[in-house]
Amino acid sequence: MQRRSRGVPKDDPKALEWFFKAAAQGHPAAQAALGVLYRDGLGLPKDYTKSAEWFNKAAHQGFAEAQFRLGYALERGRGVPKDDSKALEWYFKAAAQGHPAAQAALGVSYHDGLGVPQDFALAMEWYLKAAGQAEAQVGIGMLYHNGEGVARNPTRAMKWYMKAANQGSKEGRKLFEKLKAKGYGSHLELALPPAYTE
């Protein structure tokens, strides 16, 4: 509340003090919050290693958000050695708890064959579990666009790209407009939110 000025004046140093106290007592949400603060350099020096350490502590307590963040760090080698198989382990743990970004990440992994054999059916299965996420919507659109594991259907692809674009996805917008320029889905229009910018 102090960090976001909710009901109390904004006070980043005091907020950090409380996060550290809670994290030291093993509170996983506080540990994950410190991971984000170190990762983004918010009130603390940017430090991917310390970020990954805090995500790791919270992840081992079963905190889904931290499991996803640790998987992401491992996939990209941020603060930890790059390790696709360990990244997938953490994505699976978070996804099993219904974490949509982890489910979308698994969709991408199966779609592109990253750390697992390429499997379009499993990619679609994970994307559909995370279908509220723009990344998953783009992935579903690509499967329909390219006819990967499903019958090729550019209009259906455009509907998924449109959902992603309307959430602010630049990739979704680009792919939607690419198909529209080829004459598909002439009845479909983007309804971009007012805040959308290039």
N, C-alpha and C positions, 0 to 999 in steps of 0.2 A: 504494500500500500504506500509505503514511503517512496519507493522507486517510481511509482506511477502517479503519485499525488492523489490518492483516492482516500478522501476523508481526513487526510493529514497533509501538511506542507511537504513538497518534494524535498527529499534529503538523501541523495545517493550514498554519501559516506555512512550514514546511519543504517540505510537499507543493507549495505554490504556487511556491516557489523552483525546485523540480525541473520543474514544469510549464512555467514561463517559460523555463528553460534549454533544455528540449527543443523548445518552440515556436519559440524564436529560431533554432534550427537547422533549422526547417522540418518538424518532426515533426507530421503532420496530426492524429493522435489527441490529442496534447497541445494543439494549437491548438483542436480541437473541445472538449476538456475546459475550457479557459479560456473558451470561448464559453458553455458551460453555467454555469460559476461566476459569470461576469459577469451572465448572464441572471437567475439565481436569487439573486444576492447572497450567495453562499456563500464566506465568507472574503475577499470583495472587495465594494466598493460595487456595488449593483445598477446596471447600465449597459447598456441595450439596444444603444446604438451600438457600444460596444466588443465586446459579445457578437457582434453581426452582423459586425464586422470580423474577429474570429477565425474565425467560421464560414466567412466568405468565403475566408480564406486556405486553410483546410483543404479547402473545397469545390473550389477551383481545382486542388487536387492529386488530385482524384478520390475523396476520402473520402466514402463514401455517407452516413454519419450526418450529417456537416456539410452535405452537399448538401440533405438533407431539412430540417435545422434552418434553413438559409438560406432555403429555399423557404417554410418556415413563417413566418419573420420577414418576408419580402417579402409574403406573403399578408395578414398582419395589420398591416403597417407598423410593426414593432417594431425601432427602431434604424435603419431604412432606409425610404425612401419606399415606400408600398404599391404593389405592381406585380404584378397577377395573372398576366400573361403570363411575366414572369421567374420568378415562383414556380413556375409549371408547368414551365418549362425545367429548373429544379433538381429538381423532383419526378420528372420523366422520367429525368434522369440517375441519381438515386438508385434509382428503381424498376427501371431496366435492370440494376442490380447486385443486384437481389433484395431491396431494403430494404422490409420489409412496411409500415411506417408511410407511406412515400412511395406505395406501391401503393394503400393504403387512401385516401390523400389524393386520388389520381387518380380513384379510384372515386367519391368525393364530388364532385369537380369535374365529372365526366361526368353523375352523377346529377342534380346541381343546375344544370348549365349554367354553371359558374363559370369564365370565361375560355376555355371551349370550348363548342361547340354541345352542347346536352343530348342524350345518347345512352345509353339504358338498357342496350343490349347491351354497350357498352364499359364502362359502370359495373359491370355484373355481371362482366365479364372481369377488371377490376382488383380488384374485391372478392374474387373467388375466388382470385386470386393471393395475397391477403393474408388468407385465410380464418381464420388463427389469431389475428388482431387483433380485439378487441371492436368497434372502429369499423366494420370491414368486415363483421362478423357482423350488426351492426345494419342496415347498408346492404343486405345481401342479404335480410334479413328484411323491410325496407321494400319492396323490389322485389316480393317475393311477397305482402306484405300488400296493396299497392295495385294489383297486376297490371300493373306497369310493365315492359314488355319480356318478361314471362313470364305464364303463366296465373295468375290470382289464386288463392292457396292460403294461407289464414290459418293452417292447422295447420303447414305447412312454415315459414311466417314465424315462428311461435312457437318452433319448434325452433332457428332461428337466434337469435332474441331470447334464448332460454334459454341458449345457449352464451355470448352476450355477458354476460348477467346473472351467470352463474356465474363470470365473470372479474371481476366487480365493477362492471359497467356499469350505472349508474342508469337510463340511457335504455333499455337492453335490458330491465331489470326492469319499468320502467313500461309499455313497449309489450307485454311478455308478459302482464302482469296485466290490461291493458286488453282484450286479446283473450280472455283466460280469463273475464273478467267478462261477455263477450258469449256465452259458452257454447262457445267453441272449445277444442280440445285438452284436454278434461277429464282425460285420462290423463297429461298432462305435468305434472311438478313441478319447481320450481327446487331445485337442490342447492347452495345458496349456501355459499361457504367460511365458516368460523367467523369470520374477520376482517371479513366484510362488515358495513358499517354504513351507515346512511342518510346 
